[in-house]
Amino acid sequence: MTSSLFSRRHTLALALAAALPGLAQAQAAPWPSKPIHFVVPFGPGGSNDIVARAVAEATAKVLGATIIIENKPGAGSMLGADIVAKSAPDGYTFLTPAAGVITNAMIKTKMPYQEDALVPVVMMAVSPSVIVVPADSKIRDLKGLVAASKKGDGLNFSTAGTGSTPHFVAEMLKLKAGAKMQIIPFKSGSEGMSAVVGNQVDATSEGSPIVLPMIKGGKLIPIASTWSRRIAALPDLPTAQEQGFNDIVIGHWTGVFAPKGTPDAILDKLNAAVNTALKSSELRARLIPMAIDPTGGSREDFRKFLAAEKARLGPIAKAAQMRED
């Protein structure tokens, strides 16, 4: 009986010894070894979704992997953010949000996840905001808009809801330029833009790839971009800074975030792959004509950008008493 027991144990030990190399190899499988998911916290078709899809496709080629886009809109982008924040930090689920990932905490009374549950990986691109007015408007520049707003009851300015980038543009115009604006919130930037086209409101600000077709179609007049440099697709459009409004600076940026705890090696590899993709002539030829500025940079560059945005936008949200809808 003792001999039989020893034999069984010996056989089991040999089997385990034979299996260990395979187990170790499986555990050390190089990343990525299965499809990666990019969660877009907005519906399809917006500037954030456009950037995420284009960059994901190019990055997948660099990695030799599959990247699947999942649209999870809702709650001012918090639904998608919450999903990723609570996902396993294994390098297969990432968030590709816009500014709401930092501004939601400024306007929401309660967050479903801790702010540090999402770790910045890389900035993908910026779609500069463009301030636009109806095609038949007499306003032709930012000074003209501010001047017109100071007459009578002021001007109506549509936004994509509380805390949206257009909302911050409107509040910057009020706080920094002394404009008299009645803010009219819509459910999306596209709806707010349509309200301008239909002369229901006097102006709005929206991401460049969204307004560009309307501008080229003669349905909207651009009066200023709100990024730090001119838009390649609209080279004759001066920035707000060039028009003397130094504090009117904001853009619709799109980045990549990971659940806290994702290994640094994976974050570094994804950062490098996205940067390589953004430098490719194929991706640049796809983004730049849509007035999207490929950005890239290190993880630290992105972290510093986010810290600066929080420091800059926080006081505006507080002064404007922005509160969730």
C-alpha positions as CSV (number, residue, x, y, z in Angstrom):
1,M,0.0,0.0,0.0
2,T,2.8,2.3,0.9
3,S,4.6,1.5,-2.4
4,S,1.4,2.2,-4.3
5,L,0.9,5.5,-2.6
6,F,4.5,6.5,-3.3
7,S,4.0,5.6,-7.0
8,R,0.9,7.7,-7.3
9,R,2.6,10.7,-5.7
10,H,5.6,10.2,-7.9
11,T,3.5,10.1,-11.0
12,L,1.6,13.3,-9.8
13,A,4.8,15.1,-9.2
14,L,6.1,14.2,-12.6
15,A,2.9,15.4,-14.2
16,L,3.1,18.7,-12.3
17,A,6.7,19.2,-13.2
18,A,5.8,18.6,-16.9
19,A,3.0,21.1,-16.7
20,L,4.8,23.9,-14.9
21,P,6.8,25.2,-17.9
22,G,3.5,25.5,-19.8
23,L,1.8,27.2,-17.0
24,A,4.7,29.7,-16.6
25,Q,4.7,30.3,-20.3
26,A,0.9,31.0,-20.2
27,Q,1.3,33.4,-17.3
28,A,4.1,35.2,-19.0
29,A,2.3,35.4,-22.4
30,P,3.3,38.7,-24.0
31,W,0.8,41.5,-24.0
32,P,-1.5,41.7,-26.0
33,S,-2.5,38.0,-26.4
34,K,-6.2,38.7,-27.0
35,P,-8.4,41.5,-28.2
36,I,-8.1,44.9,-26.5
37,H,-11.3,46.9,-25.7
38,F,-11.5,50.7,-26.1
39,V,-14.6,52.0,-24.3
40,V,-15.9,55.2,-25.8
41,P,-18.2,56.9,-23.2
42,F,-20.2,58.6,-26.0
43,G,-22.4,57.5,-28.9
44,P,-21.0,56.8,-32.4
45,G,-20.3,59.7,-34.8
46,G,-19.0,62.4,-32.4
47,S,-15.5,63.8,-32.5
48,N,-14.4,61.6,-29.6
49,D,-15.7,58.5,-31.3
50,I,-14.1,59.5,-34.6
51,V,-10.7,59.9,-33.0
52,A,-10.9,56.7,-30.9
53,R,-11.8,54.6,-34.0
54,A,-9.1,56.0,-36.2
55,V,-6.4,55.8,-33.6
56,A,-7.5,52.3,-32.5
57,E,-7.3,51.0,-36.0
58,A,-3.8,52.4,-36.6
59,T,-2.6,51.3,-33.1
60,A,-3.9,47.8,-33.7
61,K,-1.6,47.5,-36.7
62,V,1.4,48.7,-34.7
63,L,0.7,46.1,-31.9
64,G,-0.3,43.3,-34.3
65,A,-3.5,43.0,-32.2
66,T,-7.3,43.5,-32.4
67,I,-8.8,46.6,-30.8
68,I,-12.5,46.6,-30.3
69,I,-14.5,49.9,-29.9
70,E,-17.4,49.8,-27.4
71,N,-19.7,52.8,-27.2
72,K,-21.1,53.2,-23.7
73,P,-22.8,56.6,-23.6
74,G,-24.7,58.0,-20.7
75,A,-24.5,60.1,-17.5
76,G,-22.3,62.7,-19.1
77,S,-19.7,60.1,-20.0
78,M,-19.7,58.6,-16.4
79,L,-21.3,55.3,-17.4
80,G,-18.4,54.3,-19.6
81,A,-15.8,55.7,-17.2
82,D,-17.4,53.7,-14.3
83,I,-17.2,50.5,-16.4
84,V,-13.5,50.9,-17.1
85,A,-12.7,52.1,-13.6
86,K,-14.1,48.9,-12.2
87,S,-12.6,46.6,-14.8
88,A,-9.8,44.2,-14.2
89,P,-6.4,46.0,-14.6
90,D,-5.1,43.4,-17.0
91,G,-4.4,45.6,-20.0
92,Y,-7.4,44.6,-22.1
93,T,-9.9,47.4,-21.1
94,F,-9.2,51.1,-21.6
95,L,-11.3,54.3,-21.6
96,T,-11.1,56.8,-24.4
97,P,-12.8,59.9,-22.9
98,A,-12.9,63.6,-23.3
99,A,-12.6,66.4,-20.8
100,G,-15.6,65.0,-18.8
101,V,-13.2,62.5,-17.2
102,I,-11.8,65.4,-15.1
103,T,-14.6,68.0,-15.2
104,N,-17.4,65.6,-14.0
105,A,-15.9,65.7,-10.5
106,M,-16.1,69.5,-10.5
107,I,-19.9,69.5,-11.2
108,K,-21.3,66.2,-9.8
109,T,-22.4,65.9,-6.2
110,K,-21.5,62.2,-6.2
111,M,-19.1,60.1,-8.4
112,P,-19.6,56.3,-8.8
113,Y,-15.8,55.7,-8.7
114,Q,-12.8,57.3,-7.1
115,E,-11.1,59.8,-9.4
116,D,-7.7,58.1,-9.1
117,A,-9.3,54.8,-10.3
118,L,-8.4,55.8,-13.9
119,V,-4.8,56.2,-14.9
120,P,-3.7,58.4,-17.9
121,V,-1.9,56.6,-20.6
122,V,-1.6,58.9,-23.6
123,M,-3.2,61.9,-25.3
124,M,-4.4,60.9,-28.7
125,A,-5.6,64.1,-30.4
126,V,-7.3,67.5,-29.9
127,S,-10.3,68.7,-31.9
128,P,-10.1,72.4,-31.4
129,S,-13.4,74.1,-30.5
130,V,-14.7,76.5,-33.1
131,I,-17.1,79.3,-32.2
132,V,-19.8,79.6,-34.9
133,V,-22.8,81.8,-35.7
134,P,-25.6,81.4,-38.2
135,A,-24.8,81.9,-41.9
136,D,-26.9,85.1,-42.1
137,S,-25.3,86.6,-38.9
138,K,-23.7,90.0,-39.1
139,I,-21.1,88.9,-36.5
140,R,-17.7,88.1,-38.1
141,D,-15.2,87.9,-35.3
142,L,-15.0,87.4,-31.5
143,K,-15.0,91.1,-30.7
144,G,-18.1,91.5,-32.7
145,L,-19.8,88.6,-30.8
146,V,-18.9,90.1,-27.4
147,A,-20.0,93.6,-28.5
148,A,-23.3,92.2,-29.8
149,S,-23.9,90.3,-26.6
150,K,-23.8,93.6,-24.6
151,K,-26.8,95.0,-26.4
152,G,-30.3,94.4,-25.2
153,D,-30.9,91.1,-23.6
154,G,-27.7,89.6,-24.8
155,L,-27.2,86.5,-27.0
156,N,-28.3,82.9,-26.6
157,F,-25.4,80.4,-26.7
158,S,-26.2,76.7,-27.0
159,T,-24.1,74.0,-25.3
160,A,-24.0,70.2,-25.0
161,G,-25.1,70.3,-21.4
162,T,-23.7,71.3,-18.1
163,G,-19.9,70.9,-17.9
164,S,-19.5,70.3,-21.6
165,T,-16.7,72.0,-23.5
166,P,-19.1,74.4,-25.2
167,H,-20.4,75.3,-21.7
168,F,-16.9,76.1,-20.6
169,V,-16.4,78.2,-23.7
170,A,-19.6,80.2,-22.9
171,E,-18.5,80.7,-19.3
172,M,-15.0,81.8,-20.4
173,L,-16.7,84.4,-22.7
174,K,-18.8,85.6,-19.8
175,L,-16.1,85.6,-17.1
176,K,-13.1,86.5,-19.1
177,A,-14.5,88.7,-21.9
178,G,-17.5,90.2,-20.1
179,A,-20.0,88.8,-22.7
180,K,-23.7,88.7,-21.8
181,M,-24.8,85.2,-22.7
182,Q,-27.9,83.2,-21.9
183,I,-26.7,79.6,-21.9
184,I,-29.1,77.1,-23.6
185,P,-28.2,73.5,-22.8
186,F,-29.0,70.7,-25.3
187,K,-28.5,67.0,-25.0
188,S,-25.6,66.9,-27.5
189,G,-23.2,69.1,-29.4
190,S,-24.9,68.2,-32.6
191,E,-28.3,69.4,-31.4
192,G,-26.7,72.6,-30.1
193,M,-25.1,73.2,-33.5
194,S,-28.4,72.4,-35.4
195,A,-30.0,75.1,-33.2
196,V,-27.5,77.6,-34.5
197,V,-28.0,76.5,-38.1
198,G,-31.8,77.0,-37.6
199,N,-31.4,80.4,-36.0
200,Q,-32.9,79.2,-32.8
201,V,-29.8,80.5,-30.9
202,D,-27.2,83.0,-31.8
203,A,-23.9,81.0,-31.4
204,T,-22.2,78.0,-30.1
205,S,-18.9,76.3,-29.9
206,E,-18.3,72.8,-31.0
207,G,-15.5,70.4,-32.0
208,S,-13.9,71.2,-35.3
209,P,-14.7,67.8,-37.1
210,I,-18.4,68.3,-36.2
211,V,-18.7,71.9,-37.4
212,L,-16.3,71.7,-40.4
213,P,-18.9,70.2,-42.8
214,M,-21.4,72.9,-41.9
215,I,-18.8,75.6,-42.4
216,K,-17.8,74.2,-45.8
217,G,-21.4,73.9,-46.7
218,G,-22.1,77.6,-45.9
219,K,-24.5,76.9,-43.1
220,L,-22.3,78.3,-40.3
221,I,-19.8,81.1,-40.1
222,P,-16.7,80.4,-37.9
223,I,-15.5,83.4,-35.9
224,A,-12.7,81.9,-33.8
225,S,-11.0,78.7,-32.8
226,T,-10.3,78.2,-29.1
227,W,-7.1,76.2,-29.2
228,S,-3.5,77.4,-28.9
229,R,-2.8,77.3,-32.6
230,R,-4.7,77.6,-35.8
231,I,-6.5,74.6,-37.4
232,A,-4.8,73.2,-40.4
233,A,-8.2,72.6,-42.1
234,L,-9.2,76.3,-41.5
235,P,-5.9,78.1,-41.9
236,D,-7.6,81.6,-42.2
237,L,-9.5,81.3,-39.0
238,P,-7.7,83.2,-36.2
239,T,-7.6,81.8,-32.6
240,A,-9.3,83.6,-29.8
241,Q,-5.9,84.5,-28.5
242,E,-4.9,86.1,-31.8
243,Q,-8.1,88.2,-31.5
244,G,-7.0,89.5,-28.0
245,F,-8.8,87.0,-25.8
246,N,-5.9,85.3,-24.1
247,D,-8.0,83.4,-21.6
248,I,-10.3,81.7,-24.1
249,V,-8.4,78.4,-24.6
250,I,-9.9,75.0,-24.7
251,G,-10.2,72.0,-27.0
252,H,-12.1,68.7,-27.4
253,W,-9.2,66.4,-26.4
254,T,-9.4,62.6,-26.5
255,G,-7.0,60.4,-24.5
256,V,-6.6,56.9,-23.2
257,F,-7.0,55.8,-19.6
258,A,-6.5,52.5,-17.9
259,P,-7.9,51.0,-14.7
260,K,-5.7,51.7,-11.7
261,G,-3.3,48.8,-11.1
262,T,-2.6,48.1,-14.8
263,P,1.1,47.1,-15.1
264,D,3.4,49.9,-16.1
265,A,5.0,47.7,-18.8
266,I,1.6,47.5,-20.5
267,L,0.9,51.2,-20.1
268,D,4.3,52.0,-21.6
269,K,3.8,49.6,-24.5
270,L,0.4,51.1,-25.4
271,N,1.7,54.6,-25.0
272,A,4.6,53.8,-27.5
273,A,2.2,52.1,-29.9
274,V,-0.2,55.0,-30.0
275,N,2.6,57.5,-30.5
276,T,3.9,55.4,-33.4
277,A,0.5,55.3,-34.9
278,L,0.0,59.1,-34.6
279,K,3.2,59.7,-36.5
280,S,2.1,57.6,-39.4
281,S,1.3,59.4,-42.6
282,E,-1.8,57.3,-43.1
283,L,-3.4,58.3,-39.8
284,R,-2.4,61.9,-40.1
285,A,-3.8,62.1,-43.6
286,R,-7.1,60.8,-42.1
287,L,-7.3,63.1,-39.1
288,I,-5.9,66.5,-40.2
289,P,-8.4,67.1,-43.0
290,M,-11.1,66.7,-40.4
291,A,-9.5,69.4,-38.4
292,I,-8.2,67.0,-35.8
293,D,-4.7,67.6,-34.4
294,P,-2.8,64.4,-33.6
295,T,-1.0,64.9,-30.4
296,G,0.7,62.0,-28.6
297,G,3.4,62.4,-26.0
298,S,4.6,60.5,-22.9
299,R,2.5,59.4,-20.0
300,E,4.0,62.2,-17.9
301,D,3.1,64.8,-20.6
302,F,-0.5,63.7,-20.4
303,R,-0.5,63.7,-16.6
304,K,0.9,67.3,-16.6
305,F,-1.7,68.4,-19.2
306,L,-4.6,67.0,-17.0
307,A,-3.2,68.6,-13.9
308,A,-3.0,72.0,-15.7
309,E,-6.6,71.6,-17.1
310,K,-8.0,70.8,-13.6
311,A,-6.2,73.9,-12.2
312,R,-7.5,76.1,-15.0
313,L,-11.1,74.8,-15.4
314,G,-11.8,74.2,-11.7
315,P,-12.1,78.0,-10.8
316,I,-14.3,78.6,-13.9
317,A,-16.7,75.8,-12.9
318,K,-16.8,77.2,-9.3
319,A,-17.3,80.8,-10.4
320,A,-20.1,79.8,-12.9
321,Q,-21.7,77.6,-10.2
322,M,-21.8,74.7,-12.6
323,R,-24.0,71.9,-11.3
324,E,-25.0,68.6,-12.8
325,D,-28.2,68.7,-14.9
